[in-house]
Amino acid sequence: HFALPIKPIDIGRFDVVFDWETMGSFVLNSWGNATQLDRAMGYEANAQGTSYLGPDPTEFLGTSVAAPQITVTG
């Protein structure tokens, strides 16, 4: 029986850098689709789904959309 050496892991916070295409896809799929007015108003409920922003997406203007530990810089 051959055992590989055990290497301790460093648990903590690390920066993650994404290229433009990955970040664009992430923003589109998490926030972009939710900000479409027809989804927020419920017009696309049977086709593409609804939005977590509810019937009035302008209520969320200026509010945080992620945990304080997340910073998105372009």
C-alpha positions in Angstrom: 0.0 0.0 0.0 1.5 3.3 -1.1 0.3 6.5 0.6 0.8 10.0 -0.9 2.2 12.6 1.5 -0.5 14.7 3.2 -0.2 18.4 2.6 -2.0 20.8 5.0 -4.4 23.3 3.4 -4.5 27.0 4.1 -8.1 28.0 4.9 -8.8 31.6 4.3 -10.0 34.2 1.8 -8.4 34.4 -1.5 -8.8 36.7 -4.5 -10.3 35.2 -7.6 -9.7 36.8 -11.0 -12.0 35.9 -13.9 -11.6 36.8 -17.6 -14.2 39.1 -19.2 -16.2 36.3 -20.8 -16.6 34.4 -17.5 -17.5 37.5 -15.5 -19.9 38.6 -18.2 -21.7 35.3 -18.2 -21.8 35.3 -14.4 -23.3 38.8 -14.2 -25.8 38.0 -17.0 -27.1 34.8 -15.5 -27.3 36.1 -11.9 -28.3 39.7 -12.2 -28.9 40.5 -15.9 -31.8 38.2 -16.4 -33.4 39.3 -13.2 -33.4 42.9 -14.3 -35.4 42.3 -17.5 -38.6 44.2 -17.0 -40.9 41.5 -18.6 -39.6 38.9 -16.2 -40.0 41.2 -13.2 -43.5 42.0 -14.2 -44.3 38.3 -14.6 -45.0 38.4 -18.4 -42.4 35.6 -19.0 -43.5 33.4 -16.1 -44.5 30.5 -18.4 -41.6 30.9 -20.8 -38.4 32.0 -19.2 -39.5 32.4 -15.6 -39.9 35.2 -13.2 -37.5 37.5 -11.4 -36.5 37.7 -7.7 -36.8 41.5 -8.1 -40.6 41.3 -7.9 -43.1 43.5 -9.7 -41.2 46.7 -9.2 -37.5 46.3 -9.9 -36.8 50.0 -9.2 -37.3 49.3 -5.5 -33.9 47.6 -5.5 -31.9 50.5 -7.1 -29.0 51.5 -4.9 -29.2 48.4 -2.7 -26.6 45.7 -2.3 -27.1 42.6 -4.5 -24.3 40.5 -2.9 -22.6 39.8 0.4 -20.3 42.6 1.6 -17.2 40.3 1.0 -17.9 40.3 -2.7 -16.4 43.1 -4.8 -17.0 43.3 -8.6 -14.6 45.7 -10.4 -14.7 46.4 -14.1 
